[in-house]
Amino acid sequence: MTPGKYQRLARAEARRDRSTSEGGFVPHKPTFIQRMGAWIIYILVRAVEMTLRYRWEDRSGCPQKSTGHQFIYCVWHNRLSLCMKIYFGYARVRPPPHGLAALISASKDGGFLTGALENFGVQPVRGSTSRRGQQALLELTRWAKRGYDIGITPDGPRGPRYVVQEGIIALAQLTGLPVVAAGYHLGWKIRVKSWDQFQIPLPFSRCEVIYARPILVPRDATPEEREKLRKKLEAELLAISQD
């Protein structure tokens, strides 16, 4: 199934979900300018990713082309530029029933990312640790129940860089879905002077993509066990995300 078909499915699910959305802080919707910029970025990303030379390494141990398996995929915030290639280009070898729902900041800046991911057919869920966190957690849980994979940047949206926040562990405990960490190393890239040192791939670069073994959070995990698993996930992401 192509990203365009996922986009239509996501929009239909979003319309169905409006009647059950929680109150509270209302996320900033993408402006017209943000949507135009997001479309330009979408075209540029698709063009650049087609030139990259990929090497895929799957350490997850999950069977290829198996259906009915859902996961929570996570990647560091500074590697968002190729997150859709990682998902659609490889993780989608294991097709779930529906698509992907991704957690995006409820801020104005998050509106731009919302527009970009919607172009890929991804269902945005707006929230963060500081804004609309509980509502976002509940919404992500509902999307998981509908058969969607979940995508999260565990150190976003404002860091600190390379520190896994506890929200992803809570989500894994609630949904029962395994967490699969993904990382990649670019041979040629631009590093932006931002809090996360965002990485922009340059055309024709080498890109080594690695998937770590899934981490499962038991439903009855104690706070101490959740903290151990959070540290384990952080260590896995650091190990497969060479700078």
C-alpha positions as CSV (number, residue, x, y, z in Angstrom):
1,M,0.0,0.0,0.0
2,T,1.3,3.4,-1.0
3,P,1.7,6.4,1.3
4,G,-1.2,8.1,-0.5
5,K,-3.5,5.3,0.4
6,Y,-2.4,5.5,4.1
7,Q,-3.1,9.2,3.9
8,R,-6.7,8.6,2.9
9,L,-7.2,6.0,5.6
10,A,-5.6,8.3,8.2
11,R,-8.0,11.2,7.2
12,A,-11.0,8.9,7.5
13,E,-9.9,7.7,10.9
14,A,-9.3,11.3,12.0
15,R,-12.8,12.3,11.1
16,R,-14.2,9.4,13.0
17,D,-12.1,10.3,16.0
18,R,-13.3,13.9,16.3
19,S,-16.4,12.9,18.3
20,T,-14.3,11.3,21.0
21,S,-11.4,13.8,21.3
22,E,-10.5,15.1,24.8
23,G,-10.8,18.7,25.9
24,G,-8.0,20.9,27.2
25,F,-5.2,22.5,25.3
26,V,-6.0,22.7,21.6
27,P,-2.9,22.0,19.4
28,H,-1.8,24.5,16.9
29,K,-3.0,23.5,13.4
30,P,-0.6,23.9,10.5
31,T,-0.9,27.3,8.8
32,F,-1.1,27.7,5.1
33,I,2.5,28.8,5.0
34,Q,3.5,25.8,7.1
35,R,1.6,23.4,4.8
36,M,3.3,24.9,1.7
37,G,6.7,24.6,3.4
38,A,5.9,21.0,4.5
39,W,5.1,20.1,0.9
40,I,8.4,21.5,-0.4
41,I,10.3,19.6,2.3
42,Y,8.4,16.4,1.4
43,I,9.5,16.8,-2.2
44,L,13.1,17.5,-1.2
45,V,13.3,14.6,1.2
46,R,11.9,12.1,-1.3
47,A,14.4,13.3,-3.9
48,V,17.4,13.1,-1.6
49,E,16.4,9.7,-0.1
50,M,16.3,8.2,-3.5
51,T,20.0,9.0,-4.0
52,L,21.3,7.5,-0.8
53,R,23.1,4.2,-0.7
54,Y,21.5,2.1,2.1
55,R,22.7,-0.7,4.1
56,W,20.1,-2.3,6.3
57,E,20.8,-4.3,9.4
58,D,17.9,-6.0,11.2
59,R,18.8,-7.1,14.7
60,S,15.2,-7.3,15.8
61,G,14.7,-11.0,15.2
62,C,11.2,-10.4,13.9
63,P,10.2,-12.6,10.9
64,Q,10.1,-10.8,7.6
65,K,6.7,-10.3,5.8
66,S,4.8,-11.5,8.8
67,T,1.4,-9.9,9.3
68,G,-0.5,-8.9,12.4
69,H,2.5,-7.6,14.3
70,Q,2.4,-4.0,15.6
71,F,5.3,-2.1,17.1
72,I,6.2,1.2,18.7
73,Y,9.1,2.5,16.5
74,C,11.4,5.2,18.0
75,V,14.2,7.2,16.6
76,W,16.2,10.2,18.0
77,H,14.7,13.6,17.2
78,N,17.8,14.7,15.2
79,R,17.1,11.8,12.7
80,L,13.6,12.7,11.8
81,S,14.7,13.6,8.2
82,L,14.8,10.0,7.2
83,C,12.2,8.5,9.6
84,M,9.7,7.9,6.9
85,K,12.2,6.1,4.7
86,I,13.1,3.9,7.7
87,Y,9.4,3.1,8.2
88,F,8.0,2.8,4.7
89,G,11.2,1.5,3.2
90,Y,11.8,-1.4,5.6
91,A,9.5,-1.7,8.5
92,R,6.5,-1.9,6.2
93,V,7.8,-5.2,5.0
94,R,5.7,-6.4,7.9
95,P,2.3,-4.9,6.9
96,P,-0.1,-4.2,9.8
97,P,-3.8,-3.7,9.2
98,H,-3.8,0.1,8.9
99,G,-0.8,2.4,9.1
100,L,1.3,4.6,11.4
101,A,0.3,7.2,14.1
102,A,3.1,9.5,15.2
103,L,3.4,11.7,18.3
104,I,4.1,15.4,17.4
105,S,4.5,18.4,19.6
106,A,1.3,20.5,20.1
107,S,3.3,23.7,19.6
108,K,3.3,26.0,16.6
109,D,6.5,24.4,15.4
110,G,4.8,21.0,15.6
111,G,2.3,22.3,13.1
112,F,5.0,22.3,10.4
113,L,6.0,18.7,11.2
114,T,2.3,17.7,11.2
115,G,1.9,19.0,7.6
116,A,5.1,17.2,6.6
117,L,4.1,13.8,8.0
118,E,0.5,14.1,6.6
119,N,2.1,14.2,3.2
120,F,3.5,10.8,3.9
121,G,0.1,9.5,5.0
122,V,0.9,9.5,8.7
123,Q,-1.8,10.1,11.3
124,P,-0.5,12.9,13.7
125,V,-1.3,12.8,17.4
126,R,-0.5,16.1,19.0
127,G,1.1,16.3,22.5
128,S,4.3,16.3,24.6
129,T,5.5,16.1,28.2
130,S,4.7,19.7,28.7
131,R,1.4,20.1,26.7
132,R,-1.5,17.7,26.3
133,G,0.6,14.8,27.4
134,Q,-2.2,12.7,29.0
135,Q,-4.6,13.2,26.1
136,A,-1.9,12.3,23.6
137,L,-1.1,9.1,25.5
138,L,-4.8,8.1,25.4
139,E,-5.1,8.9,21.7
140,L,-2.0,6.9,20.8
141,T,-3.5,4.0,22.8
142,R,-6.7,4.2,20.8
143,W,-4.7,4.2,17.5
144,A,-2.8,1.1,18.7
145,K,-6.1,-0.7,19.4
146,R,-7.2,0.1,15.8
147,G,-4.1,-1.8,14.5
148,Y,-1.7,1.1,13.9
149,D,2.0,1.1,14.5
150,I,3.2,4.0,16.7
151,G,6.1,6.4,16.0
152,I,7.8,8.4,18.7
153,T,11.0,10.5,19.1
154,P,11.7,9.7,22.7
155,D,14.0,12.7,23.4
156,G,11.6,15.2,21.7
157,P,10.4,17.8,21.3
158,R,12.9,19.8,23.3
159,G,15.3,17.4,24.8
160,P,17.6,16.9,26.4
161,R,19.3,15.3,23.4
162,Y,19.7,11.6,23.6
163,V,17.7,11.1,26.8
164,V,14.7,8.9,26.6
165,Q,11.7,10.3,28.3
166,E,9.4,8.1,30.3
167,G,6.3,8.6,28.1
168,I,7.3,5.9,25.6
169,I,7.7,3.3,28.4
170,A,4.3,4.2,29.7
171,L,2.8,3.8,26.3
172,A,4.4,0.4,25.8
173,Q,3.0,-0.7,29.1
174,L,-0.5,0.5,28.3
175,T,-0.6,-1.0,24.8
176,G,1.4,-4.1,25.3
177,L,3.3,-3.3,22.0
178,P,7.0,-4.0,21.8
179,V,9.3,-1.0,21.3
180,V,11.7,-1.2,18.3
181,A,14.6,1.3,18.3
182,A,15.9,2.4,14.9
183,G,19.0,4.3,14.2
184,Y,21.2,5.3,11.3
185,H,24.6,6.7,10.4
186,L,25.1,9.1,7.5
187,G,28.4,9.4,5.7
188,W,27.7,12.9,4.5
189,K,25.4,15.3,6.3
190,I,24.8,18.8,7.5
191,R,24.5,19.2,11.3
192,V,22.2,22.1,12.3
193,K,23.1,24.2,15.3
194,S,20.0,23.3,17.3
195,W,19.4,21.7,20.7
196,D,19.3,18.2,19.0
197,Q,22.0,18.9,16.4
198,F,19.5,17.9,13.7
199,Q,21.1,15.9,10.8
200,I,20.3,16.7,7.2
201,P,21.4,14.0,4.7
202,L,23.4,15.1,1.6
203,P,22.7,13.5,-1.7
204,F,24.5,10.2,-2.6
205,S,25.6,9.7,1.0
206,R,25.9,6.2,2.6
207,C,23.2,5.5,5.1
208,E,23.6,2.6,7.5
209,V,20.2,1.7,9.1
210,I,20.0,-0.5,12.2
211,Y,17.0,-2.0,14.0
212,A,17.5,-3.1,17.6
213,R,15.8,-6.0,19.3
214,P,12.3,-5.3,20.6
215,I,11.8,-4.2,24.2
216,L,8.6,-5.4,25.9
217,V,7.3,-3.6,29.0
218,P,5.1,-5.9,31.1
219,R,1.7,-4.7,32.0
220,D,2.5,-5.1,35.7
221,A,5.9,-3.5,35.6
222,T,6.9,-1.6,38.7
223,P,8.3,1.9,38.6
224,E,11.8,0.5,39.2
225,E,11.4,-2.0,36.3
226,R,10.1,0.8,34.0
227,E,13.2,2.9,34.8
228,K,15.5,-0.1,34.0
229,L,13.7,-0.6,30.7
230,R,13.9,3.2,29.9
231,K,17.7,3.1,30.5
232,K,17.9,-0.1,28.3
233,L,16.1,1.6,25.5
234,E,18.3,4.7,25.8
235,A,21.4,2.5,25.6
236,E,20.1,0.6,22.6
237,L,19.4,3.9,20.7
238,L,22.8,5.3,21.5
239,A,24.5,2.1,20.4
240,I,22.8,2.1,17.0
241,S,23.0,5.9,16.3
242,Q,26.6,6.6,15.6
243,D,27.2,10.4,15.1
